[in-house]
Amino acid sequence: MKQLEGLSSEEIIERGKNAVMNTYGRLPMTIVKGDGAWVWDTEEKRYLDFLTGLAVNSLGHSHPAIVRAVQEQAKEIMHTSNLYWIPNQVALAERLVENSFADKVFFCNSGAEANEAAFKLARKYAKKNFGVHKYEVVTLENSFHGRTLATLTLTGQTKYQEGFDPLPVGCSYAKLNDLESLKAKVNINTAAVFIEPIQGEGGVLPASLEFLQGARELCDQFDALLIFDEVQCGIGRTGKLFAYEWSGVVPDIMTLAKALGGGVPIGAMLATDKVANAFQPGDHASTFGGNPLATAAGCAVLDVMLEEGFMAGVQERSGYFQKGLEELAVKYQTGDPVRGQGFIIGWPVSKLGPEVVEACRLNGLLINCVGGKILRFLPPLIVEKPEMDKALEILDAVFSELW
């Protein structure tokens, strides 16, 4: 039975304001259906979805492989808890291990939980192997790692931390792509360095090869763990299964979420055996983490993405779209160059970022703006050229009117 069926968007929004906690600045619309790169609202207006639930629906909406996996699993069993072995969880862990640097996987429900687990594992490993003095964590300015108190502390943006102090102790912040800044923070007390290979919420800012290589060397020098947060940029988003593959710099721990379940909530923390062995039964847990339903979806997602030619197609199509955005940026002289990798793309604009987002929505294209001046594009990895052409056409029309 469909909930609130027959109500208009305005009616649903009004009821939502009365019943749902006010923690989001929501757009005045409701989305009720999706298919591929398209979604529909309550009034049956169609939109190109170039946000994909914030990089979650990377195979598009209602992908048949995911739908089939979820439906078939729901008929069998959806949840058992981690008191028992879960075959789907084992199968998904094997897929992740076989295709990454890692030896072991811990499953949870979100990116924040995955980063929280990584934070705990890093401290446990450091104290177990080097002593109680080694607990500090270095992260980066402008980063985003989640909304729990620990991951807020990791997040290098004070606007997210305001009102929640005192925060956990032991975190400091270096500048992205400034190796001297990082060197000034890392020392014998450092347990780990947290890096997003591409800062998503921070404005789609890629870490340079030199910076990642330098971070790896510093971590090795001071017996610290290198942790990559690939919650947004992982699982195919950059045109490789994991973003770290582009640099060849291998972390000790990596966190995933968003696209891993194709729309079903799931998170994962991956680590080498050397590091993972610091966790023993009772050290960390998650009631829902890696349950049969979520891991069935995760297996379906990876099976599609690991098909021969899939990533090559993502690279080819994302290059096409980014070139189109670059041409528009030159045409309208919007400021700094378009940046990103694969289908995580940022277009800096010198003004009117929120206005462009709203005009695009009214014209049937969903994007968003981070930091007030960076248009962010996270299309589904399966998007086709006619759909990208339509998005570029809408953007061209919007800029011709607003700029």
KEMARVEX-496513 format. One record per residue (C-alpha): x, y, z; residue in three letters. Coordinates in nm, 2 decimals, m for minus. Each point is the difference from the previous one (the first is absolute). Layout:
[[X; Y; Z]; "ALA"] ...
This chain:
[[0.00; 0.00; 0.00]; "MET"] [[0.14; 0.34; m0.10]; "LYS"] [[0.02; 0.24; 0.29]; "GLN"] [[m0.17; 0.34; m0.04]; "LEU"] [[m0.12; m0.10; m0.34]; "GLU"] [[m0.21; 0.27; m0.17]; "GLY"] [[0.15; 0.29; 0.18]; "LEU"] [[0.16; 0.29; m0.18]; "SER"] [[0.36; 0.10; 0.06]; "SER"] [[m0.11; 0.30; 0.20]; "GLU"] [[m0.22; m0.22; 0.22]; "GLU"] [[0.28; m0.25; 0.06]; "ILE"] [[0.25; 0.29; 0.08]; "ILE"] [[m0.24; 0.16; 0.25]; "GLU"] [[m0.05; m0.33; 0.18]; "ARG"] [[0.37; m0.06; m0.01]; "GLY"] [[0.07; 0.33; 0.17]; "LYS"] [[m0.23; m0.10; 0.28]; "ASN"] [[0.14; m0.35; 0.05]; "ALA"] [[0.36; m0.01; m0.13]; "VAL"] [[0.29; 0.16; 0.19]; "MET"] [[0.14; 0.31; m0.16]; "ASN"] [[0.36; m0.11; m0.09]; "THR"] [[0.00; 0.05; m0.38]; "TYR"] [[m0.05; 0.30; m0.22]; "GLY"] [[m0.23; m0.19; m0.23]; "ARG"] [[m0.11; 0.10; m0.35]; "LEU"] [[m0.37; 0.05; m0.04]; "PRO"] [[m0.07; m0.33; m0.19]; "MET"] [[m0.06; m0.37; 0.06]; "THR"] [[0.15; m0.28; m0.20]; "ILE"] [[m0.21; m0.31; m0.02]; "VAL"] [[0.14; m0.20; m0.30]; "LYS"] [[0.33; m0.06; m0.18]; "GLY"] [[0.12; m0.19; m0.31]; "ASP"] [[0.36; 0.02; m0.12]; "GLY"] [[0.11; 0.37; 0.00]; "ALA"] [[m0.35; 0.13; 0.04]; "TRP"] [[m0.23; 0.07; 0.30]; "VAL"] [[m0.36; 0.11; 0.03]; "TRP"] [[m0.17; 0.22; 0.26]; "ASP"] [[m0.34; m0.03; 0.15]; "THR"] [[m0.15; 0.20; m0.29]; "GLU"] [[0.17; m0.23; m0.25]; "GLU"] [[0.25; 0.26; m0.11]; "LYS"] [[0.32; m0.17; m0.13]; "ARG"] [[0.35; 0.11; 0.09]; "TYR"] [[0.35; m0.11; m0.10]; "LEU"] [[0.17; m0.11; 0.32]; "ASP"] [[0.36; 0.11; m0.01]; "PHE"] [[0.03; m0.03; 0.38]; "LEU"] [[m0.10; m0.36; 0.04]; "THR"] [[m0.09; 0.02; 0.37]; "GLY"] [[0.34; 0.16; 0.06]; "LEU"] [[0.21; m0.26; m0.19]; "ALA"] [[m0.22; m0.30; 0.13]; "VAL"] [[m0.19; m0.11; m0.31]; "ASN"] [[0.31; m0.04; m0.21]; "SER"] [[m0.17; m0.27; m0.22]; "LEU"] [[m0.30; 0.23; m0.04]; "GLY"] [[m0.35; m0.05; 0.15]; "HIS"] [[m0.17; m0.34; 0.00]; "SER"] [[0.29; m0.18; m0.16]; "HIS"] [[m0.13; m0.35; m0.08]; "PRO"] [[0.29; m0.18; 0.16]; "ALA"] [[m0.05; 0.18; 0.33]; "ILE"] [[m0.37; m0.03; m0.01]; "VAL"] [[0.02; m0.37; m0.06]; "ARG"] [[0.25; m0.06; 0.27]; "ALA"] [[m0.20; 0.19; 0.26]; "VAL"] [[m0.33; m0.16; m0.09]; "GLN"] [[0.15; m0.35; 0.00]; "GLU"] [[0.18; 0.06; 0.33]; "GLN"] [[m0.31; 0.16; 0.17]; "ALA"] [[m0.19; m0.32; m0.07]; "LYS"] [[0.26; m0.21; 0.18]; "GLU"] [[0.12; 0.20; 0.30]; "ILE"] [[0.09; 0.37; 0.05]; "MET"] [[0.18; 0.00; 0.34]; "HIS"] [[0.17; m0.24; 0.24]; "THR"] [[0.26; 0.21; 0.19]; "SER"] [[0.37; m0.06; 0.01]; "ASN"] [[m0.03; m0.27; 0.26]; "LEU"] [[m0.01; m0.23; m0.29]; "TYR"] [[0.19; m0.04; m0.33]; "TRP"] [[m0.18; 0.17; m0.29]; "ILE"] [[0.08; m0.16; m0.34]; "PRO"] [[m0.07; 0.32; m0.20]; "ASN"] [[0.23; 0.19; 0.23]; "GLN"] [[0.28; m0.24; m0.06]; "VAL"] [[m0.06; 0.02; m0.38]; "ALA"] [[0.01; 0.38; 0.00]; "LEU"] [[0.31; 0.01; 0.22]; "ALA"] [[0.17; m0.24; m0.24]; "GLU"] [[m0.08; 0.22; m0.30]; "ARG"] [[0.14; 0.31; 0.18]; "LEU"] [[0.32; m0.18; 0.11]; "VAL"] [[0.06; m0.16; m0.34]; "GLU"] [[m0.02; 0.34; m0.17]; "ASN"] [[0.19; 0.22; 0.25]; "SER"] [[0.31; 0.02; 0.22]; "PHE"] [[m0.19; m0.13; 0.31]; "ALA"] [[m0.02; m0.33; 0.17]; "ASP"] [[m0.29; 0.05; 0.24]; "LYS"] [[m0.33; 0.19; m0.01]; "VAL"] [[m0.23; 0.14; 0.28]; "PHE"] [[m0.36; 0.08; m0.10]; "PHE"] [[m0.22; 0.28; 0.14]; "CYS"] [[m0.28; 0.22; m0.13]; "ASN"] [[0.15; 0.33; m0.11]; "SER"] [[0.31; 0.20; m0.09]; "GLY"] [[0.01; 0.16; 0.35]; "ALA"] [[m0.01; m0.34; 0.16]; "GLU"] [[0.27; m0.12; m0.23]; "ALA"] [[0.22; 0.30; 0.09]; "ASN"] [[m0.08; m0.05; 0.37]; "GLU"] [[0.12; m0.36; m0.03]; "ALA"] [[0.31; 0.11; m0.17]; "ALA"] [[0.07; 0.26; 0.27]; "PHE"] [[m0.04; m0.27; 0.27]; "LYS"] [[0.21; m0.26; m0.18]; "LEU"] [[0.28; 0.25; m0.06]; "ALA"] [[0.02; 0.09; 0.37]; "ARG"] [[m0.03; m0.36; 0.11]; "LYS"] [[0.28; m0.11; m0.24]; "TYR"] [[0.23; 0.29; 0.10]; "ALA"] [[m0.04; m0.05; 0.38]; "LYS"] [[0.03; m0.38; m0.03]; "LYS"] [[0.32; 0.02; m0.21]; "ASN"] [[0.17; 0.32; 0.11]; "PHE"] [[m0.14; 0.12; 0.34]; "GLY"] [[m0.26; 0.23; 0.15]; "VAL"] [[0.16; 0.32; m0.12]; "HIS"] [[m0.08; m0.08; m0.37]; "LYS"] [[m0.36; 0.10; m0.04]; "TYR"] [[0.00; 0.33; m0.20]; "GLU"] [[m0.17; 0.02; m0.35]; "VAL"] [[0.08; 0.24; m0.27]; "VAL"] [[m0.27; 0.09; m0.25]; "THR"] [[m0.03; 0.28; m0.26]; "LEU"] [[m0.16; 0.34; m0.01]; "GLU"] [[m0.32; 0.01; m0.20]; "ASN"] [[m0.05; m0.37; 0.04]; "SER"] [[m0.33; m0.18; 0.08]; "PHE"] [[m0.01; m0.33; 0.18]; "HIS"] [[m0.35; m0.03; 0.17]; "GLY"] [[m0.24; 0.13; 0.26]; "ARG"] [[0.09; m0.20; 0.31]; "THR"] [[0.20; 0.18; 0.27]; "LEU"] [[0.32; m0.18; m0.10]; "ALA"] [[m0.05; 0.05; m0.38]; "THR"] [[m0.10; 0.36; 0.06]; "LEU"] [[0.34; 0.04; 0.17]; "THR"] [[0.17; m0.16; m0.30]; "LEU"] [[m0.19; 0.24; m0.23]; "THR"] [[0.21; 0.31; m0.07]; "GLY"] [[m0.28; 0.25; m0.03]; "GLN"] [[m0.10; 0.20; 0.32]; "THR"] [[m0.35; 0.07; m0.13]; "LYS"] [[m0.09; m0.36; 0.06]; "TYR"] [[0.15; m0.01; 0.35]; "GLN"] [[m0.16; 0.31; 0.14]; "GLU"] [[m0.22; m0.07; 0.30]; "GLY"] [[0.13; m0.35; 0.06]; "PHE"] [[0.31; 0.07; 0.21]; "ASP"] [[0.18; m0.14; 0.18]; "PRO"] [[0.11; m0.23; m0.28]; "LEU"] [[0.23; m0.30; 0.05]; "PRO"] [[0.36; 0.09; 0.05]; "VAL"] [[0.30; m0.09; m0.21]; "GLY"] [[m0.09; 0.14; m0.35]; "CYS"] [[0.19; 0.26; m0.20]; "SER"] [[m0.05; 0.13; m0.35]; "TYR"] [[0.25; 0.04; m0.29]; "ALA"] [[m0.06; 0.16; m0.34]; "LYS"] [[m0.09; m0.21; m0.30]; "LEU"] [[0.29; m0.02; m0.25]; "ASN"] [[0.23; 0.18; 0.23]; "ASP"] [[0.26; m0.26; 0.10]; "LEU"] [[0.19; 0.24; 0.23]; "GLU"] [[m0.32; 0.06; 0.19]; "SER"] [[m0.05; m0.37; 0.04]; "LEU"] [[0.36; m0.05; 0.11]; "LYS"] [[m0.05; 0.25; 0.27]; "ALA"] [[m0.29; m0.20; 0.15]; "LYS"] [[0.13; m0.36; m0.02]; "VAL"] [[0.23; m0.13; 0.28]; "ASN"] [[0.07; m0.30; 0.22]; "ILE"] [[m0.34; 0.06; 0.18]; "ASN"] [[m0.20; m0.03; m0.33]; "THR"] [[m0.21; m0.31; m0.03]; "ALA"] [[m0.15; 0.07; m0.34]; "ALA"] [[m0.04; 0.25; m0.28]; "VAL"] [[m0.35; 0.02; m0.16]; "PHE"] [[m0.03; 0.11; m0.36]; "ILE"] [[m0.28; 0.02; m0.26]; "GLU"] [[0.17; m0.07; m0.34]; "PRO"] [[m0.26; 0.25; m0.12]; "ILE"] [[m0.16; 0.24; 0.25]; "GLN"] [[m0.37; m0.02; m0.10]; "GLY"] [[m0.19; 0.22; 0.25]; "GLU"] [[0.31; 0.23; 0.01]; "GLY"] [[m0.05; 0.10; m0.37]; "GLY"] [[0.12; m0.30; m0.21]; "VAL"] [[0.37; 0.06; 0.07]; "LEU"] [[0.23; m0.29; m0.11]; "PRO"] [[0.31; m0.08; 0.20]; "ALA"] [[0.31; 0.02; m0.21]; "SER"] [[0.22; m0.30; m0.07]; "LEU"] [[0.29; 0.18; 0.17]; "GLU"] [[m0.21; 0.06; 0.31]; "PHE"] [[m0.12; m0.36; 0.02]; "LEU"] [[0.35; m0.14; m0.05]; "GLN"] [[0.13; 0.24; 0.27]; "GLY"] [[m0.27; m0.10; 0.24]; "ALA"] [[0.09; m0.37; m0.05]; "ARG"] [[0.36; 0.07; 0.06]; "GLU"] [[m0.07; 0.20; 0.32]; "LEU"] [[m0.23; m0.28; 0.13]; "CYS"] [[0.27; m0.26; m0.06]; "ASP"] [[0.26; 0.22; 0.17]; "GLN"] [[m0.20; 0.05; 0.31]; "PHE"] [[m0.18; m0.34; 0.02]; "ASP"] [[m0.33; 0.17; m0.06]; "ALA"] [[m0.29; m0.15; m0.20]; "LEU"] [[m0.11; 0.16; m0.33]; "LEU"] [[m0.38; 0.00; m0.03]; "ILE"] [[m0.19; 0.09; m0.31]; "PHE"] [[m0.36; 0.11; 0.03]; "ASP"] [[m0.16; m0.12; m0.33]; "GLU"] [[m0.35; 0.03; 0.12]; "VAL"] [[m0.10; 0.23; m0.28]; "GLN"] [[0.28; m0.05; m0.26]; "CYS"] [[0.02; m0.38; 0.02]; "GLY"] [[m0.19; m0.28; m0.16]; "ILE"] [[0.04; 0.10; m0.36]; "GLY"] [[m0.06; 0.37; 0.03]; "ARG"] [[0.34; 0.11; m0.14]; "THR"] [[0.00; m0.26; m0.28]; "GLY"] [[0.19; m0.26; 0.20]; "LYS"] [[m0.15; m0.21; 0.27]; "LEU"] [[0.20; 0.19; 0.26]; "PHE"] [[0.14; 0.35; m0.03]; "ALA"] [[0.34; m0.10; 0.15]; "TYR"] [[0.07; m0.21; m0.31]; "GLU"] [[0.06; 0.31; m0.20]; "TRP"] [[0.30; 0.10; 0.22]; "SER"] [[0.13; m0.34; 0.08]; "GLY"] [[0.04; 0.12; 0.36]; "VAL"] [[m0.13; m0.28; 0.22]; "VAL"] [[m0.16; 0.08; 0.34]; "PRO"] [[m0.01; m0.22; 0.31]; "ASP"] [[m0.38; 0.06; 0.05]; "ILE"] [[m0.27; 0.11; m0.24]; "MET"] [[m0.36; 0.09; 0.07]; "THR"] [[m0.29; m0.05; m0.24]; "LEU"] [[m0.38; 0.06; 0.00]; "ALA"] [[m0.24; 0.19; m0.23]; "LYS"] [[0.01; m0.19; m0.33]; "ALA"] [[0.09; m0.34; 0.16]; "LEU"] [[m0.36; m0.09; 0.05]; "GLY"] [[m0.15; 0.17; m0.30]; "GLY"] [[m0.26; 0.17; 0.22]; "GLY"] [[m0.01; m0.25; 0.29]; "VAL"] [[0.19; 0.14; 0.31]; "PRO"] [[0.34; m0.16; 0.05]; "ILE"] [[0.35; 0.11; 0.09]; "GLY"] [[0.33; m0.19; 0.02]; "ALA"] [[0.34; 0.05; 0.14]; "MET"] [[0.28; m0.19; m0.17]; "LEU"] [[0.34; m0.07; 0.15]; "ALA"] [[0.32; m0.21; m0.04]; "THR"] [[0.03; m0.31; 0.22]; "ASP"] [[0.28; 0.17; 0.20]; "LYS"] [[m0.24; 0.28; 0.10]; "VAL"] [[m0.32; m0.19; 0.02]; "ALA"] [[0.14; m0.24; 0.25]; "ASN"] [[0.00; 0.28; 0.26]; "ALA"] [[m0.38; m0.05; 0.02]; "PHE"] [[m0.12; m0.30; 0.20]; "GLN"] [[m0.36; m0.11; 0.10]; "PRO"] [[m0.16; 0.27; 0.21]; "GLY"] [[0.22; 0.29; m0.13]; "ASP"] [[m0.26; 0.12; m0.26]; "HIS"] [[m0.33; m0.11; m0.14]; "ALA"] [[m0.31; 0.09; m0.20]; "SER"] [[m0.34; m0.16; 0.04]; "THR"] [[m0.11; 0.07; m0.35]; "PHE"] [[0.34; 0.00; m0.16]; "GLY"] [[0.04; m0.23; m0.30]; "GLY"] [[m0.35; m0.16; 0.04]; "ASN"] [[m0.13; m0.24; m0.27]; "PRO"] [[m0.20; 0.27; m0.18]; "LEU"] [[0.26; 0.27; m0.02]; "ALA"] [[0.28; m0.24; m0.10]; "THR"] [[m0.22; m0.16; m0.27]; "ALA"] [[m0.03; 0.35; m0.15]; "ALA"] [[0.37; 0.06; 0.04]; "GLY"] [[0.09; m0.32; m0.19]; "CYS"] [[m0.24; 0.10; m0.28]; "ALA"] [[0.17; 0.34; m0.03]; "VAL"] [[0.35; m0.14; m0.01]; "LEU"] [[m0.10; m0.27; m0.25]; "ASP"] [[m0.12; 0.27; m0.24]; "VAL"] [[0.30; 0.23; 0.05]; "MET"] [[0.25; m0.28; m0.03]; "LEU"] [[m0.13; m0.11; m0.34]; "GLU"] [[0.26; 0.04; m0.28]; "GLU"] [[m0.01; 0.35; m0.16]; "GLY"] [[m0.22; 0.16; 0.27]; "PHE"] [[0.27; 0.23; 0.14]; "MET"] [[0.13; 0.08; m0.35]; "ALA"] [[m0.35; 0.12; m0.09]; "GLY"] [[m0.02; 0.22; 0.31]; "VAL"] [[0.33; 0.16; m0.09]; "GLN"] [[m0.11; 0.06; m0.36]; "GLU"] [[m0.34; 0.15; 0.09]; "ARG"] [[0.13; 0.21; 0.29]; "SER"] [[0.27; 0.14; m0.22]; "GLY"] [[m0.27; 0.10; m0.25]; "TYR"] [[m0.21; 0.17; 0.27]; "PHE"] [[0.29; 0.18; 0.16]; "GLN"] [[0.11; 0.14; m0.34]; "LYS"] [[m0.36; 0.13; m0.05]; "GLY"] [[0.01; 0.17; 0.34]; "LEU"] [[0.35; 0.15; m0.08]; "GLU"] [[m0.14; 0.15; m0.32]; "GLU"] [[m0.28; 0.16; 0.18]; "LEU"] [[0.23; 0.14; 0.27]; "ALA"] [[0.21; 0.16; m0.27]; "VAL"] [[m0.31; 0.13; m0.19]; "LYS"] [[m0.13; 0.17; 0.32]; "TYR"] [[0.34; 0.09; 0.16]; "GLN"] [[m0.11; m0.15; 0.33]; "THR"] [[0.33; 0.00; 0.18]; "GLY"] [[0.24; m0.29; 0.10]; "ASP"] [[0.02; m0.31; m0.22]; "PRO"] [[m0.24; m0.29; 0.03]; "VAL"] [[0.16; m0.27; 0.21]; "ARG"] [[m0.05; m0.36; 0.12]; "GLY"] [[0.05; m0.35; m0.12]; "GLN"] [[m0.25; m0.23; m0.18]; "GLY"] [[m0.36; 0.09; 0.11]; "PHE"] [[0.09; 0.21; 0.31]; "ILE"] [[0.03; 0.34; m0.16]; "ILE"] [[0.01; 0.35; 0.15]; "GLY"] [[m0.06; 0.32; m0.21]; "TRP"] [[0.11; 0.31; 0.19]; "PRO"] [[m0.21; 0.30; m0.07]; "VAL"] [[0.08; 0.35; 0.12]; "SER"] [[m0.36; 0.08; 0.10]; "LYS"] [[m0.36; m0.12; m0.01]; "LEU"] [[0.07; m0.37; 0.09]; "GLY"] [[m0.33; m0.06; 0.19]; "PRO"] [[m0.19; 0.19; m0.26]; "GLU"] [[0.14; m0.22; m0.28]; "VAL"] [[m0.10; m0.31; 0.20]; "VAL"] [[m0.35; 0.12; 0.04]; "GLU"] [[m0.04; 0.10; m0.36]; "ALA"] [[0.13; m0.34; m0.11]; "CYS"] [[m0.26; m0.17; 0.23]; "ARG"] [[m0.28; 0.20; m0.15]; "LEU"] [[0.13; m0.10; m0.34]; "ASN"] [[0.02; m0.37; 0.08]; "GLY"] [[0.36; m0.05; 0.11]; "LEU"] [[0.10; m0.09; 0.36]; "LEU"] [[0.35; 0.11; 0.11]; "ILE"] [[0.12; 0.18; 0.32]; "ASN"] [[0.25; 0.26; 0.11]; "CYS"] [[0.26; m0.05; 0.27]; "VAL"] [[0.17; 0.29; 0.18]; "GLY"] [[m0.23; 0.24; m0.17]; "GLY"] [[0.20; 0.02; m0.32]; "LYS"] [[0.08; m0.35; m0.12]; "ILE"] [[m0.26; m0.18; m0.22]; "LEU"] [[0.03; m0.37; 0.07]; "ARG"] [[m0.09; m0.27; m0.25]; "PHE"] [[m0.04; m0.37; 0.11]; "LEU"] [[m0.19; m0.16; m0.30]; "PRO"] [[m0.07; m0.37; 0.00]; "PRO"] [[0.29; m0.20; m0.14]; "LEU"] [[m0.23; m0.15; m0.26]; "ILE"] [[m0.11; 0.34; m0.14]; "VAL"] [[m0.01; 0.02; m0.38]; "GLU"] [[0.11; 0.27; m0.24]; "LYS"] [[m0.35; 0.12; m0.09]; "PRO"] [[m0.07; 0.06; 0.37]; "GLU"] [[0.33; 0.18; 0.04]; "MET"] [[m0.08; 0.21; m0.30]; "ASP"] [[m0.34; 0.09; 0.15]; "LYS"] [[0.17; 0.10; 0.33]; "ALA"] [[0.25; 0.22; m0.19]; "LEU"] [[m0.29; 0.15; m0.19]; "GLU"] [[m0.18; 0.09; 0.32]; "ILE"] [[0.32; 0.15; 0.15]; "LEU"] [[0.06; 0.21; m0.31]; "ASP"] [[m0.35; 0.14; 0.01]; "ALA"] [[0.02; 0.07; 0.37]; "VAL"] [[0.33; 0.19; m0.03]; "PHE"] [[m0.11; 0.19; m0.30]; "SER"] [[m0.29; 0.13; 0.21]; "GLU"] [[0.18; 0.06; 0.33]; "LEU"] [[0.36; 0.08; m0.07]; "TRP"] 
